[in-house]
């Protein structure tokens, strides 16, 4: 009989130990409580991203204050600009595709020639003082445009190449 009592006692003690001592799991529902999910929606914004925004009146900050473009594209300039773009810019910019930096296709419909020239010539100054350039920096995750130390003539060739990108 004492064996049965001892065996029952051990069995009860074993059950008691196996049921207790566990930590409460995160997110577990306690008795008497209900789990409620809080639905968070990001408000849809009507704000146009900087890469799509049209700011033709903005000339930017820098040397170039005024620039008049010929009605026709200068093919020799555009060809030199394409070569310069391929050599200096394609690490971050791709035509017809978003990449590290904005896609230059259609840039002439969104930015003034002066703004483009100023951005090519002094991107640091532009991202410090021009709101559109600042917004682009934010949109493209802080990837600042590298200063390629272009001359005005080289920047103008690249601008002429941009005129061919539709």
N, C-alpha and C positions, 0 to 999 in steps of 0.2 A: 504494500500500500504506500509506503514511503517513497518507493521508486516512482509510482504514478504521480504523487504530489510533486516530487522533484522534477519529473519530466514535464508536467503541466506548467510548473513555475518557470522552467527554462524556456519552454515554448512561448509562454506569455511574455517573458522578458525579451526574447528575441523579436517578437512582433512589435513590441513597444520601441525597441531600438531602431528597427527598420523603418518605422513610420515617422520618426521625429528627426530633428537636426538638419533638415534640408533647408537651404536658403530659398527665399521666395524668388521665382523667376521674374525677370523684368517684363512688364506688360501683362502679367497674370492678373486675372480678375479675382478680386476677393469677394467672398460671400456678402451679398447686400449691396454690391457696387456694380455699376454697368460701365462698360467701356464705350466711350463716345469718341468718334473720329471727328477731328476738326478739319473741315474741308477748306483748304486755302487755294484760292485762285489768283493767278497773277492778272492784274487788270490789263486788258488789251489797250495798248497805247496807240494813239494816232500819230505819234512822233515818227517822222521819216528818218531812217538812219543817215548818218553823215555821208556815206558813200553813195546814197541815192538822192540826197538833197540837192536842189538847184540853187546856186548862189552866184549867179552871173554878175551881179552888181558889186560883189566883193573882189577887190584887187589884191588882197593880202597885204603882208608887211614885208618890205624889202626894197631893193634897188629899183625894180621895175614898177614905174608909176603909170605908164601909158604904152600901149602897143597896138599898132594897126596892122591887121593881117590883109594880105592881098586876097582878091576874090578867088583866085585859082591857087591850087597847091603847087609849091615849088618841088618838083620831083627829086632834084639833086639834094635839096635840104632834107626832104623826107627820107631819102635813102641813107644819108649820113646819120640822121636821127634814129632810124631803125637799127643801124649797126651799133650806135652808142647805147640804145636801149637794150639790145641783146647782150652787149658786153657788161654794162653797169647796173642794169635794173631787173633783169629776169630772175635773179636769185630770190627776189621778193614779190615781183609783179608779173602776172600772167595775163595775156590778152584773152578775153572771153571767159575768164575764170577768176573767182575769188581765191586769193592765196594769202601769203603773209601780209601783203599790202593790198590796197584796192586795185581793182581791174581798171586799166586805163581806157578801155573801149568805151566810147561815148563821152569821155571826159569833157570834150569841147562843148557839149550840150549842158553840162552841169557847172563848170567853172569858167571864170574869165581867163583869157590868155595871160594876163598879168599875174593872176593868182598861181597858175600852173608854173610860170617862169620863176616866181618868187619861191615856190615850194621846192623846185629843183635846185635853185641856187643857194638857198639857206633854210633847210628844213627845220633846224633847231630853233631859229628865230620865229618861224611860222608856228611851230607847235607851242611856243611860249606865249605868243601874242595874238594869234589869229584863232577865233572861236571855232571855225570850221575845221581847221587843222587839229585843234585840241580834241574836237569830237571824233575825228578820224582816228586819232591816237587811242582814244578810249575804245572805239568800235573794234579796232584791230588789236586789242589786248595789250596795249602799251608797246607794240612793236614800232619803235621810232624809225623814221626814214633816215638812212645813213647819208651823210653829206659826201657826195661823190666829187666835190671840188670842181664842178663843171664851170666852164666859162659861159658868158652870156650867149656867145655864138653856138656853143654846144647845146645849151638849154633851148635855144631857139630852134635848132635842128630837131631836137626831140619833140618840141611842141608841133613842128610841122609834120612829123611822123604821126603824132596823136591825131592830127586832122584827118589822116587817112583811115583811122580806126572808127568804123561806124557800127 
